Amino acid sequence: MSRYFKQPTNRLASIAGCIFVVAATLLSGPFASAEVSVSEEVLTRGRAVTATVVDESGAPVVDGVVRALYFPNSKVEREVEVGTTDAAGQVEWTPSHPGIAVLSASSDDTSHGSSSYSVRFDGVPASGLAVFVVAATILLGGLVFGIRRLQSEQR
């Protein structure tokens, strides 16, 4: 045997370790978690939606503080407190920024989970439309210029 390879490991110990991990996972039961959800599938900046917070058992979280984190994991991330949940575990949220937003809920130093959402613009952004028009003009202008030059060379 080469000096770079060690003696074979004890296969019985490896198999026993795998069986232990599988058994521990199966015996731990289903993974229940708290949930933060919203009433709409498509979120739009400036349109109010209802956020609902439930705990592991599905019961509404009362007096939970809901926060929205806009642009998570970026240099310009912003966190805004949305409000406190009512007796039904609900709070109204009006997304103020388009892009990715993470809603999280907590109460009494207990986290009740978080969910990520994509928030759309409420219309066509003027700057995006301007960039599109300029780019189209440059590209189509270059195409027309190239075709005219080709036609003039063929004559």
MODELLER restraints for C-alpha pairs under 7 A, 6 or more apart:
rsr = mdl.restraints
at = mdl.atoms
rsr.add(forms.Gaussian(group=physical.xy_distance, feature=features.Distance(at['CA:32:A'], at['CA:56:A']), mean=5.44, stdev=0.5))
rsr.add(forms.Gaussian(group=physical.xy_distance, feature=features.Distance(at['CA:33:A'], at['CA:55:A']), mean=6.89, stdev=0.5))
rsr.add(forms.Gaussian(group=physical.xy_distance, feature=features.Distance(at['CA:33:A'], at['CA:56:A']), mean=4.73, stdev=0.5))
rsr.add(forms.Gaussian(group=physical.xy_distance, feature=features.Distance(at['CA:34:A'], at['CA:54:A']), mean=5.75, stdev=0.5))
rsr.add(forms.Gaussian(group=physical.xy_distance, feature=features.Distance(at['CA:34:A'], at['CA:55:A']), mean=4.27, stdev=0.5))
rsr.add(forms.Gaussian(group=physical.xy_distance, feature=features.Distance(at['CA:34:A'], at['CA:56:A']), mean=4.61, stdev=0.5))
rsr.add(forms.Gaussian(group=physical.xy_distance, feature=features.Distance(at['CA:34:A'], at['CA:112:A']), mean=5.03, stdev=0.5))
rsr.add(forms.Gaussian(group=physical.xy_distance, feature=features.Distance(at['CA:34:A'], at['CA:113:A']), mean=5.34, stdev=0.5))
rsr.add(forms.Gaussian(group=physical.xy_distance, feature=features.Distance(at['CA:35:A'], at['CA:53:A']), mean=5.77, stdev=0.5))
rsr.add(forms.Gaussian(group=physical.xy_distance, feature=features.Distance(at['CA:35:A'], at['CA:54:A']), mean=5.47, stdev=0.5))
rsr.add(forms.Gaussian(group=physical.xy_distance, feature=features.Distance(at['CA:35:A'], at['CA:55:A']), mean=6.49, stdev=0.5))
rsr.add(forms.Gaussian(group=physical.xy_distance, feature=features.Distance(at['CA:35:A'], at['CA:112:A']), mean=6.56, stdev=0.5))
rsr.add(forms.Gaussian(group=physical.xy_distance, feature=features.Distance(at['CA:35:A'], at['CA:113:A']), mean=5.55, stdev=0.5))
rsr.add(forms.Gaussian(group=physical.xy_distance, feature=features.Distance(at['CA:35:A'], at['CA:114:A']), mean=6.73, stdev=0.5))
rsr.add(forms.Gaussian(group=physical.xy_distance, feature=features.Distance(at['CA:36:A'], at['CA:51:A']), mean=6.82, stdev=0.5))
rsr.add(forms.Gaussian(group=physical.xy_distance, feature=features.Distance(at['CA:36:A'], at['CA:52:A']), mean=5.75, stdev=0.5))
rsr.add(forms.Gaussian(group=physical.xy_distance, feature=features.Distance(at['CA:36:A'], at['CA:53:A']), mean=4.64, stdev=0.5))
rsr.add(forms.Gaussian(group=physical.xy_distance, feature=features.Distance(at['CA:36:A'], at['CA:54:A']), mean=6.77, stdev=0.5))
rsr.add(forms.Gaussian(group=physical.xy_distance, feature=features.Distance(at['CA:36:A'], at['CA:103:A']), mean=6.97, stdev=0.5))
rsr.add(forms.Gaussian(group=physical.xy_distance, feature=features.Distance(at['CA:36:A'], at['CA:104:A']), mean=6.82, stdev=0.5))
rsr.add(forms.Gaussian(group=physical.xy_distance, feature=features.Distance(at['CA:36:A'], at['CA:113:A']), mean=6.38, stdev=0.5))
rsr.add(forms.Gaussian(group=physical.xy_distance, feature=features.Distance(at['CA:36:A'], at['CA:114:A']), mean=5.73, stdev=0.5))
rsr.add(forms.Gaussian(group=physical.xy_distance, feature=features.Distance(at['CA:36:A'], at['CA:115:A']), mean=5.95, stdev=0.5))
rsr.add(forms.Gaussian(group=physical.xy_distance, feature=features.Distance(at['CA:37:A'], at['CA:51:A']), mean=5.55, stdev=0.5))
rsr.add(forms.Gaussian(group=physical.xy_distance, feature=features.Distance(at['CA:37:A'], at['CA:52:A']), mean=5.28, stdev=0.5))
rsr.add(forms.Gaussian(group=physical.xy_distance, feature=features.Distance(at['CA:37:A'], at['CA:53:A']), mean=6.58, stdev=0.5))
rsr.add(forms.Gaussian(group=physical.xy_distance, feature=features.Distance(at['CA:38:A'], at['CA:49:A']), mean=6.54, stdev=0.5))
rsr.add(forms.Gaussian(group=physical.xy_distance, feature=features.Distance(at['CA:38:A'], at['CA:50:A']), mean=5.55, stdev=0.5))
rsr.add(forms.Gaussian(group=physical.xy_distance, feature=features.Distance(at['CA:38:A'], at['CA:51:A']), mean=4.30, stdev=0.5))
rsr.add(forms.Gaussian(group=physical.xy_distance, feature=features.Distance(at['CA:38:A'], at['CA:52:A']), mean=6.09, stdev=0.5))
rsr.add(forms.Gaussian(group=physical.xy_distance, feature=features.Distance(at['CA:39:A'], at['CA:49:A']), mean=5.94, stdev=0.5))
rsr.add(forms.Gaussian(group=physical.xy_distance, feature=features.Distance(at['CA:39:A'], at['CA:50:A']), mean=5.31, stdev=0.5))
rsr.add(forms.Gaussian(group=physical.xy_distance, feature=features.Distance(at['CA:39:A'], at['CA:51:A']), mean=6.44, stdev=0.5))
rsr.add(forms.Gaussian(group=physical.xy_distance, feature=features.Distance(at['CA:40:A'], at['CA:49:A']), mean=6.49, stdev=0.5))
rsr.add(forms.Gaussian(group=physical.xy_distance, feature=features.Distance(at['CA:43:A'], at['CA:118:A']), mean=6.77, stdev=0.5))
rsr.add(forms.Gaussian(group=physical.xy_distance, feature=features.Distance(at['CA:43:A'], at['CA:119:A']), mean=4.92, stdev=0.5))
rsr.add(forms.Gaussian(group=physical.xy_distance, feature=features.Distance(at['CA:43:A'], at['CA:120:A']), mean=6.12, stdev=0.5))
rsr.add(forms.Gaussian(group=physical.xy_distance, feature=features.Distance(at['CA:44:A'], at['CA:95:A']), mean=7.00, stdev=0.5))
rsr.add(forms.Gaussian(group=physical.xy_distance, feature=features.Distance(at['CA:44:A'], at['CA:119:A']), mean=5.28, stdev=0.5))
rsr.add(forms.Gaussian(group=physical.xy_distance, feature=features.Distance(at['CA:44:A'], at['CA:120:A']), mean=4.67, stdev=0.5))
rsr.add(forms.Gaussian(group=physical.xy_distance, feature=features.Distance(at['CA:44:A'], at['CA:121:A']), mean=5.94, stdev=0.5))
rsr.add(forms.Gaussian(group=physical.xy_distance, feature=features.Distance(at['CA:44:A'], at['CA:122:A']), mean=5.65, stdev=0.5))
rsr.add(forms.Gaussian(group=physical.xy_distance, feature=features.Distance(at['CA:45:A'], at['CA:95:A']), mean=5.02, stdev=0.5))
rsr.add(forms.Gaussian(group=physical.xy_distance, feature=features.Distance(at['CA:45:A'], at['CA:96:A']), mean=5.49, stdev=0.5))
rsr.add(forms.Gaussian(group=physical.xy_distance, feature=features.Distance(at['CA:45:A'], at['CA:97:A']), mean=5.92, stdev=0.5))
rsr.add(forms.Gaussian(group=physical.xy_distance, feature=features.Distance(at['CA:45:A'], at['CA:98:A']), mean=5.72, stdev=0.5))
rsr.add(forms.Gaussian(group=physical.xy_distance, feature=features.Distance(at['CA:45:A'], at['CA:119:A']), mean=6.19, stdev=0.5))
rsr.add(forms.Gaussian(group=physical.xy_distance, feature=features.Distance(at['CA:45:A'], at['CA:120:A']), mean=6.04, stdev=0.5))
rsr.add(forms.Gaussian(group=physical.xy_distance, feature=features.Distance(at['CA:45:A'], at['CA:121:A']), mean=5.59, stdev=0.5))
rsr.add(forms.Gaussian(group=physical.xy_distance, feature=features.Distance(at['CA:45:A'], at['CA:122:A']), mean=5.42, stdev=0.5))
rsr.add(forms.Gaussian(group=physical.xy_distance, feature=features.Distance(at['CA:46:A'], at['CA:94:A']), mean=5.63, stdev=0.5))
rsr.add(forms.Gaussian(group=physical.xy_distance, feature=features.Distance(at['CA:46:A'], at['CA:95:A']), mean=5.72, stdev=0.5))
rsr.add(forms.Gaussian(group=physical.xy_distance, feature=features.Distance(at['CA:46:A'], at['CA:96:A']), mean=5.85, stdev=0.5))
rsr.add(forms.Gaussian(group=physical.xy_distance, feature=features.Distance(at['CA:46:A'], at['CA:122:A']), mean=7.00, stdev=0.5))
rsr.add(forms.Gaussian(group=physical.xy_distance, feature=features.Distance(at['CA:47:A'], at['CA:94:A']), mean=5.56, stdev=0.5))
rsr.add(forms.Gaussian(group=physical.xy_distance, feature=features.Distance(at['CA:47:A'], at['CA:95:A']), mean=6.86, stdev=0.5))
rsr.add(forms.Gaussian(group=physical.xy_distance, feature=features.Distance(at['CA:48:A'], at['CA:92:A']), mean=6.51, stdev=0.5))
rsr.add(forms.Gaussian(group=physical.xy_distance, feature=features.Distance(at['CA:48:A'], at['CA:93:A']), mean=5.47, stdev=0.5))
rsr.add(forms.Gaussian(group=physical.xy_distance, feature=features.Distance(at['CA:48:A'], at['CA:94:A']), mean=4.17, stdev=0.5))
rsr.add(forms.Gaussian(group=physical.xy_distance, feature=features.Distance(at['CA:49:A'], at['CA:92:A']), mean=5.80, stdev=0.5))
rsr.add(forms.Gaussian(group=physical.xy_distance, feature=features.Distance(at['CA:49:A'], at['CA:93:A']), mean=5.38, stdev=0.5))
rsr.add(forms.Gaussian(group=physical.xy_distance, feature=features.Distance(at['CA:49:A'], at['CA:94:A']), mean=6.26, stdev=0.5))
rsr.add(forms.Gaussian(group=physical.xy_distance, feature=features.Distance(at['CA:50:A'], at['CA:90:A']), mean=6.43, stdev=0.5))
rsr.add(forms.Gaussian(group=physical.xy_distance, feature=features.Distance(at['CA:50:A'], at['CA:91:A']), mean=5.75, stdev=0.5))
rsr.add(forms.Gaussian(group=physical.xy_distance, feature=features.Distance(at['CA:50:A'], at['CA:92:A']), mean=4.58, stdev=0.5))
rsr.add(forms.Gaussian(group=physical.xy_distance, feature=features.Distance(at['CA:50:A'], at['CA:93:A']), mean=6.03, stdev=0.5))
rsr.add(forms.Gaussian(group=physical.xy_distance, feature=features.Distance(at['CA:51:A'], at['CA:90:A']), mean=5.49, stdev=0.5))
rsr.add(forms.Gaussian(group=physical.xy_distance, feature=features.Distance(at['CA:51:A'], at['CA:91:A']), mean=5.36, stdev=0.5))
rsr.add(forms.Gaussian(group=physical.xy_distance, feature=features.Distance(at['CA:51:A'], at['CA:92:A']), mean=6.07, stdev=0.5))
rsr.add(forms.Gaussian(group=physical.xy_distance, feature=features.Distance(at['CA:51:A'], at['CA:93:A']), mean=6.52, stdev=0.5))
rsr.add(forms.Gaussian(group=physical.xy_distance, feature=features.Distance(at['CA:52:A'], at['CA:89:A']), mean=5.47, stdev=0.5))
rsr.add(forms.Gaussian(group=physical.xy_distance, feature=features.Distance(at['CA:52:A'], at['CA:90:A']), mean=4.40, stdev=0.5))
rsr.add(forms.Gaussian(group=physical.xy_distance, feature=features.Distance(at['CA:52:A'], at['CA:91:A']), mean=6.64, stdev=0.5))
rsr.add(forms.Gaussian(group=physical.xy_distance, feature=features.Distance(at['CA:53:A'], at['CA:60:A']), mean=5.94, stdev=0.5))
rsr.add(forms.Gaussian(group=physical.xy_distance, feature=features.Distance(at['CA:53:A'], at['CA:61:A']), mean=5.67, stdev=0.5))
rsr.add(forms.Gaussian(group=physical.xy_distance, feature=features.Distance(at['CA:53:A'], at['CA:89:A']), mean=5.17, stdev=0.5))
rsr.add(forms.Gaussian(group=physical.xy_distance, feature=features.Distance(at['CA:53:A'], at['CA:90:A']), mean=6.36, stdev=0.5))
rsr.add(forms.Gaussian(group=physical.xy_distance, feature=features.Distance(at['CA:54:A'], at['CA:60:A']), mean=4.28, stdev=0.5))
rsr.add(forms.Gaussian(group=physical.xy_distance, feature=features.Distance(at['CA:54:A'], at['CA:61:A']), mean=5.25, stdev=0.5))
rsr.add(forms.Gaussian(group=physical.xy_distance, feature=features.Distance(at['CA:54:A'], at['CA:89:A']), mean=6.56, stdev=0.5))
rsr.add(forms.Gaussian(group=physical.xy_distance, feature=features.Distance(at['CA:55:A'], at['CA:61:A']), mean=6.13, stdev=0.5))
rsr.add(forms.Gaussian(group=physical.xy_distance, feature=features.Distance(at['CA:55:A'], at['CA:112:A']), mean=6.38, stdev=0.5))
rsr.add(forms.Gaussian(group=physical.xy_distance, feature=features.Distance(at['CA:60:A'], at['CA:88:A']), mean=5.65, stdev=0.5))
rsr.add(forms.Gaussian(group=physical.xy_distance, feature=features.Distance(at['CA:60:A'], at['CA:89:A']), mean=4.45, stdev=0.5))
rsr.add(forms.Gaussian(group=physical.xy_distance, feature=features.Distance(at['CA:61:A'], at['CA:89:A']), mean=4.77, stdev=0.5))
rsr.add(forms.Gaussian(group=physical.xy_distance, feature=features.Distance(at['CA:62:A'], at['CA:85:A']), mean=5.59, stdev=0.5))
rsr.add(forms.Gaussian(group=physical.xy_distance, feature=features.Distance(at['CA:62:A'], at['CA:86:A']), mean=5.61, stdev=0.5))
rsr.add(forms.Gaussian(group=physical.xy_distance, feature=features.Distance(at['CA:62:A'], at['CA:87:A']), mean=5.23, stdev=0.5))
rsr.add(forms.Gaussian(group=physical.xy_distance, feature=features.Distance(at['CA:62:A'], at['CA:88:A']), mean=6.93, stdev=0.5))
rsr.add(forms.Gaussian(group=physical.xy_distance, feature=features.Distance(at['CA:62:A'], at['CA:89:A']), mean=5.22, stdev=0.5))
rsr.add(forms.Gaussian(group=physical.xy_distance, feature=features.Distance(at['CA:63:A'], at['CA:84:A']), mean=5.39, stdev=0.5))
rsr.add(forms.Gaussian(group=physical.xy_distance, feature=features.Distance(at['CA:63:A'], at['CA:85:A']), mean=4.92, stdev=0.5))
rsr.add(forms.Gaussian(group=physical.xy_distance, feature=features.Distance(at['CA:63:A'], at['CA:86:A']), mean=6.09, stdev=0.5))
rsr.add(forms.Gaussian(group=physical.xy_distance, feature=features.Distance(at['CA:63:A'], at['CA:107:A']), mean=6.92, stdev=0.5))
rsr.add(forms.Gaussian(group=physical.xy_distance, feature=features.Distance(at['CA:64:A'], at['CA:84:A']), mean=5.38, stdev=0.5))
rsr.add(forms.Gaussian(group=physical.xy_distance, feature=features.Distance(at['CA:64:A'], at['CA:85:A']), mean=5.19, stdev=0.5))
rsr.add(forms.Gaussian(group=physical.xy_distance, feature=features.Distance(at['CA:64:A'], at['CA:105:A']), mean=6.15, stdev=0.5))
rsr.add(forms.Gaussian(group=physical.xy_distance, feature=features.Distance(at['CA:64:A'], at['CA:106:A']), mean=5.41, stdev=0.5))
rsr.add(forms.Gaussian(group=physical.xy_distance, feature=features.Distance(at['CA:64:A'], at['CA:107:A']), mean=4.69, stdev=0.5))
rsr.add(forms.Gaussian(group=physical.xy_distance, feature=features.Distance(at['CA:65:A'], at['CA:83:A']), mean=5.92, stdev=0.5))
rsr.add(forms.Gaussian(group=physical.xy_distance, feature=features.Distance(at['CA:65:A'], at['CA:84:A']), mean=4.62, stdev=0.5))
rsr.add(forms.Gaussian(group=physical.xy_distance, feature=features.Distance(at['CA:65:A'], at['CA:85:A']), mean=6.59, stdev=0.5))
rsr.add(forms.Gaussian(group=physical.xy_distance, feature=features.Distance(at['CA:65:A'], at['CA:105:A']), mean=5.48, stdev=0.5))
rsr.add(forms.Gaussian(group=physical.xy_distance, feature=features.Distance(at['CA:65:A'], at['CA:106:A']), mean=5.38, stdev=0.5))
rsr.add(forms.Gaussian(group=physical.xy_distance, feature=features.Distance(at['CA:65:A'], at['CA:107:A']), mean=6.05, stdev=0.5))
rsr.add(forms.Gaussian(group=physical.xy_distance, feature=features.Distance(at['CA:66:A'], at['CA:81:A']), mean=6.22, stdev=0.5))
rsr.add(forms.Gaussian(group=physical.xy_distance, feature=features.Distance(at['CA:66:A'], at['CA:82:A']), mean=5.43, stdev=0.5))
rsr.add(forms.Gaussian(group=physical.xy_distance, feature=features.Distance(at['CA:66:A'], at['CA:83:A']), mean=5.59, stdev=0.5))
rsr.add(forms.Gaussian(group=physical.xy_distance, feature=features.Distance(at['CA:66:A'], at['CA:84:A']), mean=6.11, stdev=0.5))
rsr.add(forms.Gaussian(group=physical.xy_distance, feature=features.Distance(at['CA:66:A'], at['CA:103:A']), mean=6.81, stdev=0.5))
rsr.add(forms.Gaussian(group=physical.xy_distance, feature=features.Distance(at['CA:66:A'], at['CA:104:A']), mean=5.63, stdev=0.5))
rsr.add(forms.Gaussian(group=physical.xy_distance, feature=features.Distance(at['CA:66:A'], at['CA:105:A']), mean=4.37, stdev=0.5))
rsr.add(forms.Gaussian(group=physical.xy_distance, feature=features.Distance(at['CA:66:A'], at['CA:106:A']), mean=6.70, stdev=0.5))
rsr.add(forms.Gaussian(group=physical.xy_distance, feature=features.Distance(at['CA:67:A'], at['CA:79:A']), mean=6.80, stdev=0.5))
rsr.add(forms.Gaussian(group=physical.xy_distance, feature=features.Distance(at['CA:67:A'], at['CA:80:A']), mean=5.66, stdev=0.5))
rsr.add(forms.Gaussian(group=physical.xy_distance, feature=features.Distance(at['CA:67:A'], at['CA:81:A']), mean=4.35, stdev=0.5))
rsr.add(forms.Gaussian(group=physical.xy_distance, feature=features.Distance(at['CA:67:A'], at['CA:82:A']), mean=5.15, stdev=0.5))
rsr.add(forms.Gaussian(group=physical.xy_distance, feature=features.Distance(at['CA:67:A'], at['CA:103:A']), mean=5.70, stdev=0.5))
rsr.add(forms.Gaussian(group=physical.xy_distance, feature=features.Distance(at['CA:67:A'], at['CA:104:A']), mean=5.37, stdev=0.5))
rsr.add(forms.Gaussian(group=physical.xy_distance, feature=features.Distance(at['CA:67:A'], at['CA:105:A']), mean=6.35, stdev=0.5))
rsr.add(forms.Gaussian(group=physical.xy_distance, feature=features.Distance(at['CA:68:A'], at['CA:79:A']), mean=5.64, stdev=0.5))
rsr.add(forms.Gaussian(group=physical.xy_distance, feature=features.Distance(at['CA:68:A'], at['CA:80:A']), mean=5.22, stdev=0.5))
rsr.add(forms.Gaussian(group=physical.xy_distance, feature=features.Distance(at['CA:68:A'], at['CA:81:A']), mean=6.27, stdev=0.5))
rsr.add(forms.Gaussian(group=physical.xy_distance, feature=features.Distance(at['CA:68:A'], at['CA:82:A']), mean=6.38, stdev=0.5))
rsr.add(forms.Gaussian(group=physical.xy_distance, feature=features.Distance(at['CA:68:A'], at['CA:101:A']), mean=6.34, stdev=0.5))
rsr.add(forms.Gaussian(group=physical.xy_distance, feature=features.Distance(at['CA:68:A'], at['CA:102:A']), mean=5.58, stdev=0.5))
rsr.add(forms.Gaussian(group=physical.xy_distance, feature=features.Distance(at['CA:68:A'], at['CA:103:A']), mean=4.60, stdev=0.5))
rsr.add(forms.Gaussian(group=physical.xy_distance, feature=features.Distance(at['CA:68:A'], at['CA:104:A']), mean=6.53, stdev=0.5))
rsr.add(forms.Gaussian(group=physical.xy_distance, feature=features.Distance(at['CA:69:A'], at['CA:77:A']), mean=6.80, stdev=0.5))
rsr.add(forms.Gaussian(group=physical.xy_distance, feature=features.Distance(at['CA:69:A'], at['CA:78:A']), mean=5.62, stdev=0.5))
rsr.add(forms.Gaussian(group=physical.xy_distance, feature=features.Distance(at['CA:69:A'], at['CA:79:A']), mean=4.30, stdev=0.5))
rsr.add(forms.Gaussian(group=physical.xy_distance, feature=features.Distance(at['CA:69:A'], at['CA:80:A']), mean=6.40, stdev=0.5))
rsr.add(forms.Gaussian(group=physical.xy_distance, feature=features.Distance(at['CA:69:A'], at['CA:101:A']), mean=5.44, stdev=0.5))
rsr.add(forms.Gaussian(group=physical.xy_distance, feature=features.Distance(at['CA:69:A'], at['CA:102:A']), mean=5.03, stdev=0.5))
rsr.add(forms.Gaussian(group=physical.xy_distance, feature=features.Distance(at['CA:69:A'], at['CA:103:A']), mean=6.48, stdev=0.5))
rsr.add(forms.Gaussian(group=physical.xy_distance, feature=features.Distance(at['CA:70:A'], at['CA:77:A']), mean=5.50, stdev=0.5))
rsr.add(forms.Gaussian(group=physical.xy_distance, feature=features.Distance(at['CA:70:A'], at['CA:78:A']), mean=5.14, stdev=0.5))
rsr.add(forms.Gaussian(group=physical.xy_distance, feature=features.Distance(at['CA:70:A'], at['CA:79:A']), mean=6.25, stdev=0.5))
rsr.add(forms.Gaussian(group=physical.xy_distance, feature=features.Distance(at['CA:70:A'], at['CA:97:A']), mean=6.98, stdev=0.5))
rsr.add(forms.Gaussian(group=physical.xy_distance, feature=features.Distance(at['CA:70:A'], at['CA:100:A']), mean=6.04, stdev=0.5))
rsr.add(forms.Gaussian(group=physical.xy_distance, feature=features.Distance(at['CA:70:A'], at['CA:101:A']), mean=4.44, stdev=0.5))
rsr.add(forms.Gaussian(group=physical.xy_distance, feature=features.Distance(at['CA:70:A'], at['CA:102:A']), mean=6.55, stdev=0.5))
rsr.add(forms.Gaussian(group=physical.xy_distance, feature=features.Distance(at['CA:71:A'], at['CA:77:A']), mean=4.65, stdev=0.5))
rsr.add(forms.Gaussian(group=physical.xy_distance, feature=features.Distance(at['CA:71:A'], at['CA:78:A']), mean=6.78, stdev=0.5))
rsr.add(forms.Gaussian(group=physical.xy_distance, feature=features.Distance(at['CA:71:A'], at['CA:99:A']), mean=6.67, stdev=0.5))
rsr.add(forms.Gaussian(group=physical.xy_distance, feature=features.Distance(at['CA:71:A'], at['CA:100:A']), mean=5.48, stdev=0.5))
rsr.add(forms.Gaussian(group=physical.xy_distance, feature=features.Distance(at['CA:71:A'], at['CA:101:A']), mean=6.19, stdev=0.5))
rsr.add(forms.Gaussian(group=physical.xy_distance, feature=features.Distance(at['CA:72:A'], at['CA:101:A']), mean=6.98, stdev=0.5))
rsr.add(forms.Gaussian(group=physical.xy_distance, feature=features.Distance(at['CA:82:A'], at['CA:93:A']), mean=6.05, stdev=0.5))
rsr.add(forms.Gaussian(group=physical.xy_distance, feature=features.Distance(at['CA:83:A'], at['CA:91:A']), mean=6.42, stdev=0.5))
rsr.add(forms.Gaussian(group=physical.xy_distance, feature=features.Distance(at['CA:84:A'], at['CA:91:A']), mean=6.36, stdev=0.5))
rsr.add(forms.Gaussian(group=physical.xy_distance, feature=features.Distance(at['CA:85:A'], at['CA:91:A']), mean=4.93, stdev=0.5))
rsr.add(forms.Gaussian(group=physical.xy_distance, feature=features.Distance(at['CA:98:A'], at['CA:119:A']), mean=4.77, stdev=0.5))
rsr.add(forms.Gaussian(group=physical.xy_distance, feature=features.Distance(at['CA:98:A'], at['CA:120:A']), mean=5.20, stdev=0.5))
rsr.add(forms.Gaussian(group=physical.xy_distance, feature=features.Distance(at['CA:98:A'], at['CA:121:A']), mean=5.42, stdev=0.5))
rsr.add(forms.Gaussian(group=physical.xy_distance, feature=features.Distance(at['CA:99:A'], at['CA:118:A']), mean=5.60, stdev=0.5))
rsr.add(forms.Gaussian(group=physical.xy_distance, feature=features.Distance(at['CA:99:A'], at['CA:119:A']), mean=5.04, stdev=0.5))
rsr.add(forms.Gaussian(group=physical.xy_distance, feature=features.Distance(at['CA:99:A'], at['CA:120:A']), mean=6.46, stdev=0.5))
rsr.add(forms.Gaussian(group=physical.xy_distance, feature=features.Distance(at['CA:100:A'], at['CA:116:A']), mean=6.95, stdev=0.5))
rsr.add(forms.Gaussian(group=physical.xy_distance, feature=features.Distance(at['CA:100:A'], at['CA:117:A']), mean=5.79, stdev=0.5))
rsr.add(forms.Gaussian(group=physical.xy_distance, feature=features.Distance(at['CA:100:A'], at['CA:118:A']), mean=4.69, stdev=0.5))
rsr.add(forms.Gaussian(group=physical.xy_distance, feature=features.Distance(at['CA:100:A'], at['CA:119:A']), mean=6.14, stdev=0.5))
rsr.add(forms.Gaussian(group=physical.xy_distance, feature=features.Distance(at['CA:101:A'], at['CA:116:A']), mean=5.74, stdev=0.5))
rsr.add(forms.Gaussian(group=physical.xy_distance, feature=features.Distance(at['CA:101:A'], at['CA:117:A']), mean=5.26, stdev=0.5))
rsr.add(forms.Gaussian(group=physical.xy_distance, feature=features.Distance(at['CA:101:A'], at['CA:118:A']), mean=6.26, stdev=0.5))
rsr.add(forms.Gaussian(group=physical.xy_distance, feature=features.Distance(at['CA:101:A'], at['CA:119:A']), mean=6.96, stdev=0.5))
rsr.add(forms.Gaussian(group=physical.xy_distance, feature=features.Distance(at['CA:102:A'], at['CA:114:A']), mean=6.57, stdev=0.5))
rsr.add(forms.Gaussian(group=physical.xy_distance, feature=features.Distance(at['CA:102:A'], at['CA:115:A']), mean=5.55, stdev=0.5))
rsr.add(forms.Gaussian(group=physical.xy_distance, feature=features.Distance(at['CA:102:A'], at['CA:116:A']), mean=4.30, stdev=0.5))
rsr.add(forms.Gaussian(group=physical.xy_distance, feature=features.Distance(at['CA:102:A'], at['CA:117:A']), mean=6.15, stdev=0.5))
rsr.add(forms.Gaussian(group=physical.xy_distance, feature=features.Distance(at['CA:103:A'], at['CA:114:A']), mean=5.39, stdev=0.5))
rsr.add(forms.Gaussian(group=physical.xy_distance, feature=features.Distance(at['CA:103:A'], at['CA:115:A']), mean=5.42, stdev=0.5))
rsr.add(forms.Gaussian(group=physical.xy_distance, feature=features.Distance(at['CA:103:A'], at['CA:116:A']), mean=6.39, stdev=0.5))
rsr.add(forms.Gaussian(group=physical.xy_distance, feature=features.Distance(at['CA:104:A'], at['CA:113:A']), mean=5.86, stdev=0.5))
rsr.add(forms.Gaussian(group=physical.xy_distance, feature=features.Distance(at['CA:104:A'], at['CA:114:A']), mean=4.08, stdev=0.5))
rsr.add(forms.Gaussian(group=physical.xy_distance, feature=features.Distance(at['CA:104:A'], at['CA:115:A']), mean=6.63, stdev=0.5))
rsr.add(forms.Gaussian(group=physical.xy_distance, feature=features.Distance(at['CA:105:A'], at['CA:111:A']), mean=6.16, stdev=0.5))
rsr.add(forms.Gaussian(group=physical.xy_distance, feature=features.Distance(at['CA:105:A'], at['CA:112:A']), mean=5.21, stdev=0.5))
rsr.add(forms.Gaussian(group=physical.xy_distance, feature=features.Distance(at['CA:105:A'], at['CA:113:A']), mean=6.08, stdev=0.5))
rsr.add(forms.Gaussian(group=physical.xy_distance, feature=features.Distance(at['CA:105:A'], at['CA:114:A']), mean=6.49, stdev=0.5))
rsr.add(forms.Gaussian(group=physical.xy_distance, feature=features.Distance(at['CA:106:A'], at['CA:112:A']), mean=5.22, stdev=0.5))
